[in-house]
Amino acid sequence: MATPPNPPFWRLVPGMHRLIGLKCKRCDKVNFPPRKRMICADCGGTEFDKVRIGKRGRVLTYVIAMRMPPGMVGPAAFAIIDTDDGARISAWSTDCIPEKYGVEEGTPIKCDMPVELVIRVIGKHEPTPYYGFKFRPIML
């Protein structure tokens, strides 16, 4: 397996510190993640504008992963997030897990729970960590 890019490379990639999506010119649906050949999920449009997606949203649904890939600690929640500006994003959790799994730290995850996306270490390919988006609960 090849060594992942080093942290300076990740800092130079525009989508690493902000969510970039494509907004359909026909119906205004925000599609994420952007792809080279994109078709709007709602209307089938093929013309888009790049937009910055906000980092706040709500949990639509989630699943608890009890067994995690090497380099990751579980159990952890993997959720589908509907952002406030209409994009749908999937991400791992940080600081939240259901109480019934015996994890003492963190907020219990629930559907419709307000969350924000943050950049965290996703895993390590020794000795280099790699980063990605995770969601955490917003305490209102």
N, C-alpha and C positions, 0 to 999 in steps of 0.2 A: 504494500500500500504506500502511495506517495505521501510525503510530508505535506500537510496543508500549508497554505500561504502564511507568511509571518504577519504579526500584528500591524506593522506599518502599512503593508499592502491592504489589509482590511480597512484601515482608517481612510484610505484613498478611494475606496469604492463608494459611490454616492448612496446606494441603497442600504449601506450598513448602519448609518446613524439616523436615517429617516426613512420612513416608508414611502416608496414611490409607486404609484398606481397609474392606471390608464383610465381616463374618463371618456366614455363613449360620446361622440359628437351628436349622435342621433337621439339617445334617450337619457343621457347624463348618468348612467350607471358607472360606478367606480369598480374597475376590475383589478384584482390582485391575485398573484404576482404578475407583473408585466411580462409578456413574451414577445418574441420577434414576430410571429404570425399569430395575431390575436383576433378573436371573434367575440363580440359582446355576448355574455351569458344570458342577457335578457332579450335583446332585439336582433342579434345577429349582425350588428353593424361592424364595420372594419376600419373606421377612422376614429382616432383617439388623440387626446391631449394628455401629456404627462401632468400628474397632480401629486402634491404632497398629501399623504394621508395622516390624519390626526392619530394620536397614540391612545386616546381614550375610547372605551366602548363597553359592551356588556357581553357576558358569557351566554352564548346561544345553547351550547351543549358541551359535554365533556366526557372523557373516559379516564379511568385510573389505570396507569401502567404499574403493575406490581414488580415485574421483572424488566430491568432496564438494560440497554446496550452497554458494553464495556466503557468505562470512563464516566458513566452517569449514575446518579444516586436515586433510588426509588424508595417507596412508591412516589409517583408524581402524576399530576393531572395534565392531560393534553386536551386543549379546548379549542372550540371554534368561537371566534370573537366577532361580533358585529360592531364595527367602529361607528362613532357618532356621525361620520360623514358618509356612511353607506357601504364601505368595503367590508369584505368578510375575510378574516385571517385565521390561520391555525397556528398555535404556539404552545410551548410547554409552560408550566406554571412555576412560580417561585413564591414562597411564603404562603401557600394555601394548599390544603388537602382535606378531604372529608374526615371528620372526627372518628367515624366508625372504623378507620384503618389503624387506629392506635397511635397516630402521630401527634405528639403533644404540641409541637411548635406550629404556628401558622394559623391562618383564618380558614374556617371550613368553606369549601367552594360550593357555590349554588348556581343554578341557572338564573339568568337575569342579574347576576352580581356585577356591580360596576368595577372595571379593571382598567389598568393602563399598561401599555407595552414598554418594557425597559430592555436595555442591552445587558446581557449577562454571559458568563462563560457557559457554553453548552456542553463542552467536553474537552478532553486533552488528547493530543497525539504527542506523547512525550518527546521533547519537553515543552512543546508549544500548545497553549490553550487556544481554542477557537470560540468565537463569539457569535451570538445570534439574539433574536428577540425572544423574550419570555414575557408572560403577563403576571401582574401582581394585583392584589385587591386594592381598591381605593377605599380608605376609611373615611366615611362621610360624617 
